[in-house]
Amino acid sequence: MTVPGKGTHSARALRGLAHDSSSVRLRAALAVGTAPDPECVGALIERCAVEPEFYVRDMLTWALTRHPASTTLPALLDELRSERAQARSQALHTLSKIGDRRAWPAITPALLADADDEVARSAWRAAVVLVPEGEEHGLALVLATQLGRGERETRLSLSRALIALGEVMTPTLDTAATARDLRVRAHAIATRRLWHDPDAGFEYAVEEAKRVVALGEAGQEGR
């Protein structure tokens, strides 16, 4: 059955996705999500790869989640191989919102260690949502290879991802807390403190971790 006016509605929305005004693009994405049309999926994903405004990208993701996963998943998985970092990042973000575990095999170690911090952060978030039961420990081991990476926001994202895995990640953190690399060690200790006391905040956990590492180094030098 054809819905009267649906083709015209979709065509108007598609034109709006490419408009110069971010508010028009936002309304266009909202319109597509309100009246899902499989023919718009490709345009939504293409726009995700280039859209400069965060709130518009978020609406594009919402619009994609309104479509059947069987329609969106193949195209999103293709985006994970894109040379454009934003395309990979936004596809991962959308996959995490869809939450369909059929996407799990595409969350590769290469994506989890992507050179672009935004892509890696999106991959970490998607991984903890999509990881199948029983594979959490293996994921924790891969995530732990990224400890000590980047600046505050990147480190906090990784800490949150590890904590989201629950108790299964603690042996991995314990091992990392004895690493030779001081940044890795401090990040592991900060994550462990945040796990035990989430109300303390990441900044406090980091400062405490630095103090612990510094005291440990001073103790070794005094031997």
N, C-alpha and C positions, 0 to 999 in steps of 0.2 A: 504493500500500500504506500502510495506517495503522499507525503504530508504537503498540503498546499502551501506554496510560498517558501518551502524549505530551501530549495536551490538558490533562490534570490537572497534569502537570509544568509546562507553560507557564503555566497559570493561576496556579499557586502562585508561580512566579517573578515574574509580573507584579504580583501583590499585594505581593511582597517589595520591588519597586523603589520603592514608595511608603511603605515602613515608616519609622517615626521613627528607628530605630537604623541608623546608617551601616554597621555590620558586617552587618546583615541585608540591606541594599541591596547591599552588596558581594557577598555570597554569591548573591543573586538574579541579579546581572549575570553572575557566573561561571557560574551554572547555565544561563542562556540561551546564553552563548557555548559552553559545553560541549556542549549539545544544541540547535543552531541551529533556530529556527522562524521562518519569514518573517512570521508573524502577530505576532511580538514586536518587529519592527523599529521600528514607529511608536512604541511605548511606550519603547523604548530611546532614541530620538532626542528624544522629549518630555522624558525624564528628564535627558538631557544639558543641556538648556536651563536647568534649575533646580537641579541637583544641587550642593550647596555644598562637598562634600568632593572634593579633587583626586584621591585614590586611587580613589574610587568612579567619578568621571568617566573615569579612565583604564581602568577595567575595563569601563565601558559602551562605550568606544571599541573595546576589544579584542573585546567581544561582537559589535559591529557588523561588525568585520573578518572575523568567522567566517561571515558570511552572504554570499551571492553579490552581487557589485557591482551586478548588474542589478536587484537588489531594494533595495539601500541607496542607490545614487546619486541617483535621482530625489528621494527624501525629503530627503537631505542638501543637495542643491542648492536645494531650496525653503527650507531653513533659512537659507541665505545672505542671504535677503531679509527675515529676521525683524527686528523692531524691538528684540528683546532681544539685547544684546551677547554674552552668554554663549552663546546659541544659535548665533550666527554664528561665534564663536570655536571652539566645540567641534566644529561641523560642519566647519570648515576643518581643524582638527586631525585629525579622523577621515578626511577626504579625503586628507590627507597620508600617513596610515598605510595607507590602501587603495591609493594610488598609481596609480589608474586615470586615464590622461591624457584620457579623455573629459570629465573635470571641468575641464580647463584653461580652456575659454572662460568659465567662471563666475568665474574669478579675475580680476576686473575691476580697473582702476586705482582705482576708488572703494573697493574692499575693501583694496587695498594701501595706501591713504591713509586708512583708516577713522579716525574721530576717537577711537575707543577703542583704547588702546595694545595691549590683549590681543588684540583682533580683528586689528589690523594685524600684530602679531607672528606670529599664527597664519597670516595670509595670506602673509606673507613665507616662512615655512617651507613652506607648501603649494606656493607658486609655484615654488620651486627644485626641488621634487620632481616637479611635474607639467609644467613647461615643456617643450614639444616641442623636439627638436633643431633648431637653426638660429634659434631665437627668444630665445636667452639674452641677446644684446646688447640687444634691445628691453626685456627684463625688467630688465636692469641699469640702463638709463636711467630706468625708472619707479622702481625702488628708490632710485636716487640722489636723487630728489626728496625723500626722507624723511631724508636725512643731517642730523644735528644735532638730530633730534627726541628729546624725552623724556629720561628719566634713564638711569642706567647699564644696567639690564637691557634696556631698549628699544634703546639704541644698540648694545649687544653683539649682540642678536638680528639687527639689521640688518647689522652687520658680518659675522656668520656667514653670513647669507643671501647677501650679495655674494660672499664668499670661496667659498661652495659653487658659485658659477657658474664659477669657475676663471678662467683667463687672459683670457677675453672681457670681464671686468668692469674690467680695469686701465685702459683709456683713459678710461672714465667716471670712475674714481677720480682719475686724473691731472687731469682737468678740474675736478672738485669740489675738489681740493686747492688750487686757485687762486681759489676763490669769495670774494666780498666778505664774505659772512656768516662770522664767525669760528668759530661753532659748526659750521657745515657743513665749513669748511676743516679744523678740528681733527679732526672725526670721520672725514673722508676720509683724512687723513694717518695717523690711528691704525689705520684699517682696512687701509691699505696696509702699515703696519709689521707688523701682525698676520699679514697674508698672507705676507710675506717671512720672518717669524720667529714662528711660532705658539707656540713654547715661551716667548717673552718674557711672554706674558699680556696681557690687555686693559688692565689698570690701568697697566702700564708703558708700553704703546703710547699710551694717552691722555695720560699725563704728558709723554712725549717729544713728542707732537703739539702739546700746549699750549706747550711750550718753543720748538718750531720756529715756531709761529704768532707767539708773543710776540717772538721775535728778528726775524721778518720785519716785524712792525709797527714795532719799534724802528728797524730799518734804513730803513724808508720815512719815518719821522718825522725821521731825521737828514739826509735829503736836502735 
